[in-house]
């Protein structure tokens, strides 16, 4: 028989703190009176917990607002400079490291190029660590004010301290990225699939905000997706859910980088688009070359839009989302120039009812969404009360 879990007063207070902090973060400047209505907590609980948050420096006053027949009410907000989060995007052609304040304003950025066919894990780890040093130096932020480092990577990420990465397109098989990085930094590390980090960024701040059932498709050199159901990212049995690029679009079709054939990625990923257009393999500046193809009206671009629409139709039929967000640098480029064709292909290959209830839109956060989303991994822990800047913690005696 399972014994009921005992909740202490401390547990209750910690839970109330997390509810208030998260509400304040997403609602923006809010009065204590409004927080009572938004959270369902009592006025006394709101007063006590916000008092603690102010005393800890997490929350600050943000002006006054007129009230009905009484004194003006004080607005509260999370102090954007209480701490900082670092987000890392490990992509096919770059390692991008960005430092954000708690409002997710970028304070510094470092970029390291990668050759599309060379992803040595030692080099990637070196770029991440040097990027962390670079953004701290550029911003002048004390490392003790950093809440942690979030990292978005391709492939499947096993949870745990080693953060084992299985990325076939990189040639990585159970690579212990977490262990490698901890040899060079003491900052807390949070690693997840890049499509999932971008999905969370769009859900929190971008085109997915306000939705509960959303799919965010990341299309760059390859393709992946973040499936959000009832506001939560769906991960599956071992966190491999969302490998949309390796669903089959054509039986025994084109060879894919994963070793299979007929994968969607082999038709809509930028690397495959260039190959189908007769471009040399390993083109370093994929973005510039693909932009030229799109601008020239090359027939492979229209064909790609059709495949992309069919791939989105599979997501609509399987998951019945209220919104699909197209992101990633190649996805944004295709969507900006071929959205009508993409939607037409999606409609032709979807069941009528789920298609009518799903909107297909472009991501709002641009090509840096993976790094921003990686930083939200850090913010998620902070909003749950699981982490704080080292500089704000009491010194051990």
C-alpha positions as CSV (number, residue, x, y, z in Angstrom):
1,X,0.0,0.0,0.0
2,X,1.3,3.4,-0.9
3,X,1.5,5.7,2.1
4,X,0.2,9.2,1.5
5,X,2.9,11.9,1.1
6,X,3.2,14.2,4.0
7,X,3.5,17.9,3.1
8,X,5.1,20.1,5.7
9,X,4.5,23.8,6.2
10,X,7.9,24.4,4.6
11,X,6.8,22.4,1.5
12,X,3.6,24.5,1.3
13,X,5.5,27.7,1.6
14,X,8.0,26.6,-1.1
15,X,5.1,25.7,-3.4
16,X,3.4,29.0,-2.8
17,X,6.7,30.8,-3.6
18,X,7.1,29.0,-6.9
19,X,3.5,29.7,-7.9
20,X,3.9,33.5,-7.1
21,X,7.3,33.7,-8.8
22,X,6.1,32.1,-12.0
23,X,2.9,34.2,-12.1
24,X,4.9,37.4,-11.5
25,X,7.4,36.4,-14.2
26,X,4.9,35.8,-16.9
27,X,2.3,38.4,-15.9
28,X,4.7,41.3,-15.6
29,X,4.3,44.1,-13.1
30,X,1.4,43.0,-10.9
31,X,-0.1,44.2,-7.6
32,X,-0.5,42.0,-4.5
33,X,-4.3,42.3,-4.9
34,X,-4.0,41.0,-8.5
35,X,-1.7,38.2,-7.5
36,X,-4.4,36.9,-5.1
37,X,-6.8,36.6,-7.9
38,X,-4.3,35.1,-10.4
39,X,-2.9,32.5,-8.1
40,X,-5.9,31.6,-5.9
41,X,-3.7,32.1,-2.8
42,X,-5.0,34.0,0.2
43,X,-4.1,37.6,0.7
44,X,-2.0,36.7,3.8
45,X,0.0,34.1,1.8
46,X,0.6,36.5,-1.0
47,X,1.8,39.2,1.4
48,X,4.1,36.8,3.3
49,X,5.7,35.2,0.3
50,X,6.1,38.4,-1.7
51,X,7.7,39.9,1.4
52,X,10.2,37.0,1.4
53,X,10.9,37.5,-2.3
54,X,11.5,41.2,-1.9
55,X,13.8,40.5,1.1
56,X,15.8,38.0,-1.0
57,X,16.2,40.6,-3.8
58,X,14.3,38.4,-6.3
59,X,11.3,40.8,-6.6
60,X,11.4,44.6,-6.7
61,X,8.7,47.3,-6.7
62,X,7.9,48.6,-10.2
63,X,5.7,51.7,-9.6
64,X,2.1,52.3,-8.6
65,X,-1.3,51.8,-10.1
66,X,-4.5,53.5,-9.1
67,X,-7.1,51.5,-7.2
68,X,-10.8,51.8,-6.9
69,X,-11.5,54.3,-4.0
70,X,-8.3,53.5,-2.1
71,X,-4.6,54.2,-2.0
72,X,-2.6,53.4,-5.1
73,X,-1.4,49.8,-5.2
74,X,2.3,48.9,-5.5
75,X,3.3,46.9,-8.6
76,X,5.8,44.1,-8.2
77,X,8.1,42.4,-10.7
78,X,11.0,40.0,-10.9
79,X,14.2,41.9,-10.8
80,X,15.8,41.3,-14.3
81,X,19.3,41.7,-12.8
82,X,18.9,39.4,-9.8
83,X,20.6,36.7,-11.9
84,X,21.6,35.7,-15.4
85,X,21.2,32.6,-17.6
86,X,23.4,31.4,-20.4
87,X,21.9,29.6,-23.4
88,X,24.0,27.5,-25.9
89,X,22.9,26.4,-29.4
90,X,25.0,23.5,-30.7
91,X,24.0,23.6,-34.4
92,X,25.3,21.9,-37.5
93,X,27.4,24.9,-38.5
94,X,28.0,26.8,-35.3
95,X,28.2,26.8,-31.5
96,X,26.4,30.0,-30.3
97,X,26.6,31.1,-26.7
98,X,24.4,33.9,-25.3
99,X,24.0,35.5,-21.9
100,X,20.6,36.8,-20.9
101,X,19.2,38.7,-17.9
102,X,16.0,37.4,-16.3
103,X,13.9,39.4,-18.8
104,X,15.6,37.3,-21.5
105,X,17.4,40.4,-22.9
106,X,20.6,39.4,-24.6
107,X,23.6,40.9,-22.8
108,X,26.4,39.2,-24.7
109,X,27.0,36.7,-27.5
110,X,29.8,34.5,-28.8
111,X,29.8,32.5,-32.1
112,X,32.1,29.7,-33.1
113,X,31.8,28.3,-36.6
114,X,31.7,24.5,-37.3
115,X,32.3,22.7,-40.5
116,X,29.1,21.0,-41.5
117,X,30.8,17.6,-41.7
118,X,33.1,17.8,-38.6
119,X,31.6,17.8,-35.1
120,X,34.3,16.5,-32.9
121,X,32.9,16.4,-29.4
122,X,36.1,17.8,-27.9
123,X,36.0,20.8,-30.2
124,X,32.3,21.4,-29.5
125,X,33.0,21.3,-25.7
126,X,35.9,23.6,-26.1
127,X,33.8,26.1,-28.1
128,X,31.0,26.0,-25.4
129,X,33.5,26.6,-22.5
130,X,35.3,29.4,-24.4
131,X,32.0,30.9,-25.3
132,X,30.9,31.0,-21.7
133,X,34.2,32.8,-20.8
134,X,33.7,35.2,-23.6
135,X,30.1,36.3,-22.8
136,X,31.0,36.7,-19.1
137,X,34.0,38.9,-20.1
138,X,32.1,40.9,-22.6
139,X,29.2,41.6,-20.2
140,X,31.2,42.0,-17.0
141,X,28.8,39.8,-15.2
142,X,30.2,38.0,-12.1
143,X,30.0,34.2,-12.7
144,X,28.5,34.1,-9.2
145,X,25.4,35.8,-10.6
146,X,24.8,33.1,-13.2
147,X,22.0,30.7,-12.5
148,X,23.2,28.1,-14.9
149,X,23.9,27.1,-18.5
150,X,21.3,25.6,-20.7
151,X,22.5,23.7,-23.8
152,X,20.4,22.8,-26.9
153,X,21.9,19.9,-28.9
154,X,20.8,17.7,-31.8
155,X,19.7,14.2,-31.2
156,X,18.5,12.3,-28.1
157,X,19.5,13.5,-24.7
158,X,19.5,11.0,-21.8
159,X,18.7,12.7,-18.5
160,X,21.3,12.4,-15.8
161,X,24.5,14.0,-14.7
162,X,26.5,12.8,-17.7
163,X,23.9,14.1,-20.2
164,X,24.6,11.4,-22.7
165,X,24.0,12.5,-26.3
166,X,22.9,10.2,-29.1
167,X,23.2,12.2,-32.3
168,X,23.7,10.0,-35.3
169,X,24.1,13.0,-37.7
170,X,27.0,14.2,-35.6
171,X,28.5,10.7,-35.2
172,X,27.9,10.9,-31.5
173,X,26.9,7.7,-29.6
174,X,26.4,8.1,-25.9
175,X,28.7,11.1,-25.7
176,X,28.9,12.3,-22.0
177,X,28.7,16.0,-22.8
178,X,27.8,17.0,-19.2
179,X,30.8,15.2,-17.8
180,X,33.1,16.8,-20.4
181,X,31.8,20.3,-19.7
182,X,31.9,20.0,-15.9
183,X,35.7,19.5,-16.2
184,X,35.8,23.1,-17.3
185,X,33.0,24.9,-15.5
186,X,31.3,24.8,-12.1
187,X,28.1,26.4,-13.3
188,X,25.0,24.3,-13.2
189,X,24.3,22.6,-16.6
190,X,21.0,21.7,-18.2
191,X,21.1,19.9,-21.6
192,X,18.2,19.1,-23.9
193,X,17.4,18.5,-27.5
194,X,17.6,21.8,-29.5
195,X,14.1,21.4,-31.1
196,X,12.7,21.1,-27.6
197,X,14.5,24.1,-26.3
198,X,13.3,26.2,-29.3
199,X,9.8,24.9,-28.7
200,X,9.8,26.1,-25.1
201,X,11.1,29.5,-26.2
202,X,8.3,29.9,-28.7
203,X,5.8,28.7,-26.1
204,X,7.0,31.1,-23.4
205,X,7.8,34.2,-25.5
206,X,6.9,33.7,-29.1
207,X,4.3,32.4,-31.6
208,X,3.2,29.6,-29.3
209,X,2.3,31.8,-26.3
210,X,-1.2,31.4,-25.0
211,X,-1.6,27.9,-26.5
212,X,-1.8,24.6,-24.8
213,X,-1.5,22.1,-27.8
214,X,1.3,23.3,-30.1
215,X,4.0,21.8,-32.3
216,X,7.1,23.8,-33.0
217,X,9.0,22.5,-36.1
218,X,12.8,23.3,-36.3
219,X,14.2,23.1,-39.8
220,X,17.8,23.9,-40.3
221,X,20.4,21.6,-41.8
222,X,18.1,18.8,-40.4
223,X,14.6,18.8,-39.0
224,X,13.0,18.1,-35.6
225,X,10.0,19.1,-33.6
226,X,8.8,19.9,-30.1
227,X,5.4,18.5,-29.3
228,X,3.6,20.4,-26.6
229,X,0.4,18.9,-25.2
230,X,-1.6,20.6,-22.4
231,X,1.3,23.1,-22.0
232,X,3.9,20.4,-21.4
233,X,6.6,19.1,-23.8
234,X,6.0,15.5,-24.7
235,X,9.1,13.4,-24.3
236,X,8.2,9.8,-24.7
237,X,9.7,6.8,-22.9
238,X,13.3,7.9,-23.2
239,X,13.1,11.6,-24.3
240,X,13.4,10.7,-28.0
241,X,9.9,12.0,-28.9
242,X,10.0,14.8,-31.6
243,X,12.4,13.1,-34.1
244,X,9.9,14.2,-36.7
245,X,12.7,14.6,-39.3
246,X,13.1,10.8,-39.3
247,X,9.5,9.9,-39.9
248,X,9.1,8.4,-43.4
249,X,7.8,10.5,-46.2
250,X,8.7,8.1,-49.1
251,X,9.1,4.4,-49.0
252,X,12.7,3.4,-49.8
253,X,13.3,7.0,-50.8
254,X,16.4,9.2,-50.5
255,X,19.2,8.2,-48.2
256,X,19.2,10.1,-44.9
257,X,22.1,11.1,-42.7
258,X,20.7,8.8,-40.0
259,X,21.3,5.8,-42.2
260,X,17.7,5.2,-43.1
261,X,15.9,6.0,-46.3
262,X,12.9,8.1,-47.2
263,X,13.1,10.3,-44.0
264,X,11.4,13.7,-44.1
265,X,14.7,15.3,-43.3
266,X,16.1,13.9,-46.5
267,X,13.7,16.2,-48.3
268,X,13.3,19.3,-46.2
269,X,16.6,19.7,-44.4
270,X,18.8,22.4,-45.9
271,X,21.6,20.0,-46.5
272,X,19.3,17.7,-48.6
273,X,17.8,20.7,-50.4
274,X,21.2,21.8,-51.6
275,X,22.1,18.2,-52.6
276,X,18.9,17.9,-54.6
277,X,19.7,21.2,-56.3
278,X,23.1,19.8,-57.4
279,X,25.2,21.8,-54.9
280,X,28.4,20.3,-53.7
281,X,28.2,18.3,-50.5
282,X,29.5,20.1,-47.3
283,X,28.6,23.6,-48.5
284,X,29.9,25.7,-45.7
285,X,27.6,28.7,-46.1
286,X,24.4,26.8,-46.4
287,X,22.3,29.8,-45.4
288,X,23.6,32.0,-48.2
289,X,23.3,29.3,-50.8
290,X,19.7,28.3,-49.8
291,X,18.7,32.0,-49.8
292,X,19.9,32.3,-53.4
293,X,18.0,29.2,-54.4
294,X,14.8,30.6,-52.9
295,X,15.3,34.0,-54.5
296,X,15.9,32.4,-57.9
297,X,12.7,30.3,-57.8
298,X,14.6,27.0,-58.3
299,X,12.0,24.2,-58.7
300,X,13.5,22.2,-55.8
301,X,12.2,25.0,-53.4
302,X,8.6,24.4,-54.5
303,X,9.1,20.7,-54.2
304,X,10.5,21.1,-50.7
305,X,7.5,23.3,-49.7
306,X,5.2,20.4,-50.8
307,X,7.2,17.9,-48.7
308,X,7.2,20.2,-45.8
309,X,3.4,20.7,-46.0
310,X,2.9,16.9,-46.2
311,X,5.1,16.5,-43.1
312,X,3.1,19.1,-41.2
313,X,-0.1,17.3,-42.3
314,X,1.2,14.1,-40.5
315,X,1.7,16.1,-37.3
316,X,-1.9,17.6,-37.7
317,X,-3.4,14.1,-38.2
318,X,-1.4,12.5,-35.3
319,X,-1.5,15.2,-32.6
320,X,-4.5,17.6,-33.5
321,X,-2.5,20.7,-32.5
322,X,-4.2,24.1,-32.3
323,X,-1.0,25.7,-33.7
324,X,2.1,24.7,-35.7
325,X,5.0,27.0,-35.5
326,X,7.7,26.8,-38.2
327,X,11.1,27.8,-36.9
328,X,14.8,27.3,-37.6
329,X,16.7,29.3,-40.1
330,X,15.7,27.2,-43.1
331,X,12.1,26.9,-41.9
332,X,11.8,30.6,-41.5
333,X,13.3,31.2,-45.0
334,X,10.9,28.7,-46.6
335,X,8.0,30.0,-44.7
336,X,8.6,33.6,-45.5
337,X,8.6,32.8,-49.3
338,X,6.5,29.7,-49.7
339,X,3.9,29.7,-46.9
340,X,0.9,29.6,-49.2
341,X,2.2,26.5,-50.9
342,X,3.2,24.9,-47.6
343,X,-0.4,25.4,-46.2
344,X,-1.9,24.1,-49.4
345,X,0.1,20.9,-49.2
346,X,-0.8,20.6,-45.6
347,X,-4.5,21.0,-46.3
348,X,-4.4,18.4,-49.2
349,X,-2.8,15.8,-46.9
350,X,-4.7,16.5,-43.6
351,X,-8.0,15.4,-42.4
352,X,-10.4,18.3,-42.9
353,X,-11.5,18.8,-39.3
354,X,-8.1,18.9,-37.5
355,X,-6.7,21.0,-40.3
356,X,-9.4,23.6,-39.9
357,X,-8.7,23.9,-36.2
358,X,-4.9,24.2,-36.6
359,X,-3.1,27.4,-37.6
360,X,0.3,27.3,-39.3
361,X,2.5,30.3,-38.4
362,X,6.1,31.4,-38.5
363,X,8.2,31.5,-35.3
364,X,8.7,35.0,-33.9
365,X,12.0,34.6,-32.2
366,X,14.3,34.3,-35.2
367,X,17.4,32.1,-35.7
368,X,18.5,32.5,-32.1
369,X,15.5,30.7,-30.7
370,X,17.5,27.6,-29.8
371,X,19.9,29.5,-27.5
372,X,17.0,31.5,-26.0
373,X,15.1,28.3,-25.4
374,X,18.2,26.7,-23.8
375,X,18.3,29.6,-21.4
376,X,14.7,28.9,-20.4
377,X,15.9,25.5,-19.1
378,X,17.8,27.5,-16.5
379,X,14.8,29.8,-15.9
380,X,12.5,26.9,-15.4
381,X,14.6,25.6,-12.5
382,X,14.8,29.1,-11.1
383,X,11.0,29.7,-11.2
384,X,10.5,26.4,-9.4
385,X,12.8,27.6,-6.7
386,X,15.5,25.0,-7.3
387,X,18.4,27.3,-8.1
388,X,19.7,30.8,-7.2
389,X,22.8,32.7,-8.1
390,X,25.8,31.5,-6.0
391,X,26.4,35.2,-5.0
392,X,23.0,35.4,-3.4
393,X,23.4,32.2,-1.3
394,X,24.7,32.3,2.3
395,X,28.3,31.3,2.7
396,X,28.8,27.9,4.3
397,X,30.4,28.0,7.7
